[in-house]
Amino acid sequence: MRRWTLFGAATAMIATPVLAEKAGQLIDINGTHGRDAEYELQSRGFSHVSTNKNSMGYVYSYWWNQRDDNCVNVEVYNGRVESITDASDQDCGHHKGTAGAVAGAAVGAALLGALLSHKSHHHEDGQHNADQKAEADYERGYADGLHNAAYHNYDRSDAYSSGYTAGVDERSANLSHHHGRGGYAHVAQFKDLQGARAAGGMEELSRRGFQQVDNFTSGNARYSIQWRPESRQCLQVIVADGHLEDLRDIGQNPNCR
């Protein structure tokens, strides 16, 4: 009798494994600040794997729970968690049998070193390609775009094209602090003024050392060329509906001198 009791207890222990905590069980983290979400995820056994961001201001981080063999994607905007979704193992760097399949698709050896470095959210539908060749083409395009390599779509692949666009978008987001200029001269910030009211925005540009050297209208928009001699910044400012709709450094203009 004692032997059966022990056997039953041991069987019960084996038959009741800890269930993986999927994204649906983490919804209480939605809406919290990023730092609080990080603490909650760590307390539940998740470890941070990687973080990506896009030019729209969204930040995507991937978390892996070794105990549960589970990967989730946390989407953050303006410092707060927008959503938590289940992600594939490969998004967290666990490629079950993927390397062999991609190698069989005649992918270059250099690519295998950074196998599937792009994530699910980079795809428009939020899913990796089921076709291994298309996924490899997407990854090659993503890597080329991310690292500012020339567009080289020798297979004329739609997947490569989509991947390249995603890579360029992430590179732009990662370098949003950069003005595209080298050297040692101080440059003035201006991107933060996009969307500002026209009067206040123009006044602030003047305060930062810009002077208007040309202006003209086209349709319902007014264009202003702003020049800052100290840093040789030449801005094109588009004003529409009473706001600074677009500001960009165009590099040169006949009046920027």
C-alpha positions as a Markdown table, in Angstrom:
| # | Residue | x | y | z |
|---|---|---|---|---|
| 1 | Met | 0.0 | 0.0 | 0.0 |
| 2 | Arg | 2.9 | 2.3 | 0.9 |
| 3 | Arg | 4.5 | 1.5 | -2.4 |
| 4 | Trp | 1.4 | 2.5 | -4.4 |
| 5 | Thr | 1.1 | 5.7 | -2.4 |
| 6 | Leu | 4.6 | 6.7 | -3.2 |
| 7 | Phe | 4.2 | 5.8 | -6.9 |
| 8 | Gly | 1.0 | 7.8 | -7.1 |
| 9 | Ala | 2.6 | 10.9 | -5.6 |
| 10 | Ala | 5.6 | 10.6 | -8.0 |
| 11 | Thr | 3.3 | 10.2 | -11.0 |
| 12 | Ala | 1.3 | 13.3 | -9.9 |
| 13 | Met | 4.5 | 15.3 | -9.8 |
| 14 | Ile | 5.5 | 14.2 | -13.3 |
| 15 | Ala | 2.0 | 14.8 | -14.8 |
| 16 | Thr | 1.6 | 18.4 | -13.7 |
| 17 | Pro | 4.4 | 20.5 | -15.3 |
| 18 | Val | 4.4 | 24.2 | -15.0 |
| 19 | Leu | 2.4 | 25.7 | -17.8 |
| 20 | Ala | 4.1 | 28.3 | -20.0 |
| 21 | Glu | 2.9 | 31.8 | -19.3 |
| 22 | Lys | 1.7 | 33.1 | -22.7 |
| 23 | Ala | 1.1 | 36.6 | -23.7 |
| 24 | Gly | -2.6 | 36.3 | -22.9 |
| 25 | Gln | -1.7 | 35.8 | -19.2 |
| 26 | Leu | 0.4 | 39.0 | -19.2 |
| 27 | Ile | -2.3 | 41.5 | -20.1 |
| 28 | Asp | -2.1 | 43.0 | -16.7 |
| 29 | Ile | 1.2 | 44.6 | -17.8 |
| 30 | Asn | -0.5 | 46.5 | -20.6 |
| 31 | Gly | -0.5 | 50.2 | -20.0 |
| 32 | Thr | 2.3 | 50.2 | -17.5 |
| 33 | His | 5.5 | 52.2 | -17.8 |
| 34 | Gly | 8.3 | 50.4 | -19.6 |
| 35 | Arg | 10.5 | 50.2 | -16.4 |
| 36 | Asp | 7.6 | 48.7 | -14.4 |
| 37 | Ala | 6.9 | 46.2 | -17.2 |
| 38 | Glu | 10.6 | 45.2 | -17.2 |
| 39 | Tyr | 10.5 | 44.4 | -13.5 |
| 40 | Glu | 7.3 | 42.4 | -13.9 |
| 41 | Leu | 8.6 | 40.3 | -16.7 |
| 42 | Gln | 11.8 | 39.6 | -14.9 |
| 43 | Ser | 9.9 | 38.6 | -11.8 |
| 44 | Arg | 8.0 | 36.1 | -13.9 |
| 45 | Gly | 11.1 | 34.4 | -15.3 |
| 46 | Phe | 11.6 | 36.3 | -18.5 |
| 47 | Ser | 15.0 | 37.6 | -19.7 |
| 48 | His | 15.5 | 40.4 | -22.2 |
| 49 | Val | 16.8 | 39.3 | -25.6 |
| 50 | Ser | 16.7 | 42.3 | -27.9 |
| 51 | Thr | 15.1 | 45.6 | -28.7 |
| 52 | Asn | 14.2 | 47.2 | -32.0 |
| 53 | Lys | 12.5 | 50.5 | -32.8 |
| 54 | Asn | 10.9 | 52.1 | -35.9 |
| 55 | Ser | 10.7 | 55.6 | -37.2 |
| 56 | Met | 7.2 | 56.0 | -35.9 |
| 57 | Gly | 8.4 | 55.9 | -32.3 |
| 58 | Tyr | 7.3 | 52.3 | -31.5 |
| 59 | Val | 9.8 | 50.2 | -29.5 |
| 60 | Tyr | 9.6 | 46.4 | -29.7 |
| 61 | Ser | 11.4 | 44.2 | -27.2 |
| 62 | Tyr | 11.6 | 40.4 | -27.1 |
| 63 | Trp | 11.7 | 38.4 | -23.9 |
| 64 | Trp | 12.5 | 34.7 | -23.4 |
| 65 | Asn | 11.4 | 32.5 | -20.6 |
| 66 | Gln | 13.8 | 29.6 | -20.4 |
| 67 | Arg | 11.7 | 27.6 | -18.0 |
| 68 | Asp | 8.6 | 27.7 | -20.1 |
| 69 | Asp | 10.4 | 27.8 | -23.5 |
| 70 | Asn | 8.4 | 30.8 | -24.4 |
| 71 | Cys | 9.0 | 34.1 | -26.3 |
| 72 | Val | 6.9 | 37.3 | -26.1 |
| 73 | Asn | 7.1 | 40.6 | -27.9 |
| 74 | Val | 6.4 | 43.8 | -25.9 |
| 75 | Glu | 5.3 | 46.9 | -27.9 |
| 76 | Val | 6.0 | 50.2 | -26.2 |
| 77 | Tyr | 4.9 | 53.7 | -27.3 |
| 78 | Asn | 5.5 | 57.0 | -25.5 |
| 79 | Gly | 7.0 | 55.0 | -22.6 |
| 80 | Arg | 4.0 | 52.8 | -22.0 |
| 81 | Val | 3.3 | 49.2 | -22.9 |
| 82 | Glu | 0.8 | 49.1 | -25.8 |
| 83 | Ser | 0.5 | 45.3 | -26.2 |
| 84 | Ile | 2.2 | 42.0 | -25.4 |
| 85 | Thr | 2.0 | 39.2 | -28.0 |
| 86 | Asp | 3.4 | 35.7 | -28.4 |
| 87 | Ala | 6.4 | 35.5 | -30.7 |
| 88 | Ser | 8.2 | 32.7 | -32.3 |
| 89 | Asp | 11.2 | 30.9 | -30.7 |
| 90 | Gln | 13.4 | 32.3 | -33.5 |
| 91 | Asp | 12.5 | 35.8 | -32.5 |
| 92 | Cys | 14.3 | 35.1 | -29.2 |
| 93 | Gly | 17.3 | 33.4 | -31.0 |
| 94 | His | 16.1 | 29.8 | -30.6 |
| 95 | His | 16.1 | 28.4 | -34.1 |
| 96 | Lys | 14.8 | 24.9 | -34.0 |
| 97 | Gly | 16.1 | 23.3 | -37.1 |
| 98 | Thr | 16.1 | 26.5 | -39.0 |
| 99 | Ala | 19.8 | 26.7 | -39.8 |
| 100 | Gly | 19.8 | 23.5 | -41.8 |
| 101 | Ala | 16.7 | 24.5 | -43.7 |
| 102 | Val | 18.1 | 27.9 | -44.7 |
| 103 | Ala | 21.5 | 26.4 | -45.5 |
| 104 | Gly | 19.7 | 24.0 | -47.9 |
| 105 | Ala | 18.3 | 27.0 | -49.7 |
| 106 | Ala | 21.8 | 28.0 | -50.7 |
| 107 | Val | 22.1 | 31.0 | -48.4 |
| 108 | Gly | 25.6 | 32.5 | -48.2 |
| 109 | Ala | 27.6 | 31.4 | -45.2 |
| 110 | Ala | 28.0 | 35.0 | -44.0 |
| 111 | Leu | 24.2 | 35.3 | -43.6 |
| 112 | Leu | 24.1 | 32.2 | -41.3 |
| 113 | Gly | 26.2 | 34.1 | -38.8 |
| 114 | Ala | 23.3 | 36.5 | -38.2 |
| 115 | Leu | 20.5 | 34.1 | -39.0 |
| 116 | Leu | 17.1 | 35.7 | -38.8 |
| 117 | Ser | 18.2 | 38.8 | -37.0 |
| 118 | His | 15.0 | 40.6 | -38.1 |
| 119 | Lys | 11.9 | 40.0 | -36.0 |
| 120 | Ser | 8.3 | 39.1 | -36.6 |
| 121 | His | 7.1 | 42.7 | -36.3 |
| 122 | His | 9.3 | 43.8 | -39.2 |
| 123 | His | 6.9 | 41.9 | -41.5 |
| 124 | Glu | 3.7 | 43.8 | -42.5 |
| 125 | Asp | 1.6 | 40.9 | -41.3 |
| 126 | Gly | 3.6 | 40.3 | -38.1 |
| 127 | Gln | 4.7 | 36.8 | -39.2 |
| 128 | His | 7.9 | 35.3 | -40.6 |
| 129 | Asn | 7.7 | 33.9 | -44.1 |
| 130 | Ala | 6.8 | 30.2 | -44.1 |
| 131 | Asp | 8.9 | 29.7 | -47.2 |
| 132 | Gln | 12.6 | 29.5 | -46.2 |
| 133 | Lys | 14.0 | 31.0 | -49.4 |
| 134 | Ala | 11.7 | 34.0 | -49.1 |
| 135 | Glu | 12.6 | 34.4 | -45.4 |
| 136 | Ala | 16.3 | 34.3 | -46.3 |
| 137 | Asp | 15.8 | 36.9 | -49.0 |
| 138 | Tyr | 13.9 | 39.1 | -46.5 |
| 139 | Glu | 16.7 | 38.8 | -44.0 |
| 140 | Arg | 19.4 | 39.7 | -46.6 |
| 141 | Gly | 17.4 | 42.7 | -47.6 |
| 142 | Tyr | 16.9 | 43.7 | -44.0 |
| 143 | Ala | 20.6 | 43.4 | -43.3 |
| 144 | Asp | 21.5 | 45.5 | -46.4 |
| 145 | Gly | 19.0 | 48.2 | -45.5 |
| 146 | Leu | 20.0 | 48.3 | -41.8 |
| 147 | His | 23.7 | 48.6 | -42.6 |
| 148 | Asn | 23.3 | 51.1 | -45.4 |
| 149 | Ala | 24.5 | 48.7 | -48.1 |
| 150 | Ala | 23.5 | 49.3 | -51.7 |
| 151 | Tyr | 20.2 | 47.8 | -52.8 |
| 152 | His | 21.2 | 44.5 | -54.5 |
| 153 | Asn | 18.1 | 42.5 | -55.3 |
| 154 | Tyr | 19.7 | 40.1 | -57.8 |
| 155 | Asp | 16.8 | 37.6 | -57.6 |
| 156 | Arg | 14.2 | 40.4 | -58.1 |
| 157 | Ser | 12.6 | 39.1 | -54.9 |
| 158 | Asp | 9.6 | 40.9 | -53.3 |
| 159 | Ala | 10.8 | 39.6 | -49.9 |
| 160 | Tyr | 14.2 | 41.2 | -50.4 |
| 161 | Ser | 12.6 | 44.5 | -51.2 |
| 162 | Ser | 10.3 | 44.4 | -48.2 |
| 163 | Gly | 13.2 | 43.4 | -45.9 |
| 164 | Tyr | 15.4 | 46.3 | -47.3 |
| 165 | Thr | 12.6 | 48.8 | -46.6 |
| 166 | Ala | 12.3 | 47.5 | -43.0 |
| 167 | Gly | 16.0 | 47.7 | -42.5 |
| 168 | Val | 16.2 | 51.3 | -43.8 |
| 169 | Asp | 13.3 | 52.3 | -41.5 |
| 170 | Glu | 15.0 | 50.8 | -38.4 |
| 171 | Arg | 18.3 | 52.5 | -39.4 |
| 172 | Ser | 16.6 | 55.8 | -39.6 |
| 173 | Ala | 15.0 | 55.3 | -36.2 |
| 174 | Asn | 18.3 | 54.3 | -34.6 |
| 175 | Leu | 20.0 | 57.4 | -36.1 |
| 176 | Ser | 17.2 | 59.9 | -35.4 |
| 177 | His | 19.6 | 61.9 | -33.2 |
| 178 | His | 22.1 | 62.3 | -36.0 |
| 179 | His | 22.0 | 65.3 | -38.4 |
| 180 | Gly | 23.8 | 63.5 | -41.3 |
| 181 | Arg | 26.8 | 65.7 | -40.9 |
| 182 | Gly | 30.3 | 64.9 | -39.8 |
| 183 | Gly | 33.1 | 67.0 | -38.4 |
| 184 | Tyr | 33.4 | 69.0 | -35.2 |
| 185 | Ala | 31.0 | 72.0 | -35.7 |
| 186 | His | 28.0 | 72.2 | -33.4 |
| 187 | Val | 24.7 | 71.9 | -35.2 |
| 188 | Ala | 21.3 | 73.1 | -34.2 |
| 189 | Gln | 18.3 | 70.9 | -33.4 |
| 190 | Phe | 15.2 | 71.4 | -35.5 |
| 191 | Lys | 13.3 | 68.1 | -35.9 |
| 192 | Asp | 11.6 | 68.6 | -32.5 |
| 193 | Leu | 9.8 | 71.6 | -34.0 |
| 194 | Gln | 7.8 | 69.5 | -36.5 |
| 195 | Gly | 4.1 | 70.0 | -35.8 |
| 196 | Ala | 4.6 | 73.2 | -33.8 |
| 197 | Arg | 2.5 | 76.3 | -34.4 |
| 198 | Ala | 3.9 | 78.3 | -37.3 |
| 199 | Ala | 4.5 | 81.6 | -35.4 |
| 200 | Gly | 6.1 | 80.0 | -32.4 |
| 201 | Gly | 8.1 | 77.5 | -34.5 |
| 202 | Met | 9.6 | 80.2 | -36.7 |
| 203 | Glu | 10.5 | 82.3 | -33.7 |
| 204 | Glu | 12.3 | 79.3 | -32.2 |
| 205 | Leu | 14.2 | 78.7 | -35.4 |
| 206 | Ser | 15.4 | 82.3 | -35.3 |
| 207 | Arg | 16.4 | 81.9 | -31.6 |
| 208 | Arg | 18.5 | 78.9 | -32.7 |
| 209 | Gly | 20.4 | 80.9 | -35.2 |
| 210 | Phe | 18.4 | 80.3 | -38.4 |
| 211 | Gln | 17.5 | 83.2 | -40.7 |
| 212 | Gln | 14.9 | 83.1 | -43.5 |
| 213 | Val | 16.6 | 83.6 | -46.9 |
| 214 | Asp | 13.7 | 82.7 | -49.2 |
| 215 | Asn | 10.0 | 81.8 | -49.1 |
| 216 | Phe | 7.3 | 80.9 | -51.6 |
| 217 | Thr | 3.9 | 79.3 | -51.8 |
| 218 | Ser | 2.6 | 76.2 | -53.6 |
| 219 | Gly | -1.0 | 75.3 | -53.3 |
| 220 | Asn | -2.1 | 75.6 | -49.7 |
| 221 | Ala | 1.4 | 75.4 | -48.3 |
| 222 | Arg | 4.1 | 78.0 | -47.7 |
| 223 | Tyr | 7.7 | 77.1 | -48.1 |
| 224 | Ser | 10.5 | 78.8 | -46.2 |
| 225 | Ile | 14.3 | 78.3 | -46.7 |
| 226 | Gln | 16.2 | 78.8 | -43.4 |
| 227 | Trp | 20.0 | 79.3 | -43.3 |
| 228 | Arg | 22.3 | 78.9 | -40.3 |
| 229 | Pro | 25.8 | 80.1 | -41.4 |
| 230 | Glu | 27.6 | 78.8 | -38.2 |
| 231 | Ser | 26.8 | 75.2 | -39.0 |
| 232 | Arg | 26.0 | 75.6 | -42.7 |
| 233 | Gln | 22.5 | 74.1 | -42.2 |
| 234 | Cys | 20.0 | 74.9 | -45.0 |
| 235 | Leu | 16.5 | 73.9 | -44.0 |
| 236 | Gln | 13.3 | 73.7 | -46.1 |
| 237 | Val | 10.3 | 74.3 | -43.9 |
| 238 | Ile | 6.8 | 73.6 | -45.1 |
| 239 | Val | 4.0 | 75.5 | -43.3 |
| 240 | Ala | 0.4 | 74.2 | -43.7 |
| 241 | Asp | -2.7 | 74.8 | -41.7 |
| 242 | Gly | -0.8 | 77.1 | -39.3 |
| 243 | His | 1.8 | 74.5 | -38.3 |
| 244 | Leu | 5.3 | 73.5 | -39.3 |
| 245 | Glu | 4.3 | 70.4 | -41.3 |
| 246 | Asp | 7.8 | 69.4 | -42.4 |
| 247 | Leu | 11.4 | 70.5 | -41.6 |
| 248 | Arg | 14.4 | 69.0 | -43.4 |
| 249 | Asp | 18.0 | 69.8 | -44.1 |
| 250 | Ile | 18.3 | 70.0 | -47.9 |
| 251 | Gly | 22.0 | 70.7 | -47.8 |
| 252 | Gln | 22.1 | 73.5 | -50.3 |
| 253 | Asn | 20.1 | 76.2 | -52.0 |
| 254 | Pro | 21.1 | 79.2 | -54.1 |
| 255 | Asn | 20.2 | 81.4 | -51.2 |
| 256 | Cys | 22.0 | 79.4 | -48.5 |
| 257 | Arg | 25.4 | 81.1 | -48.6 |
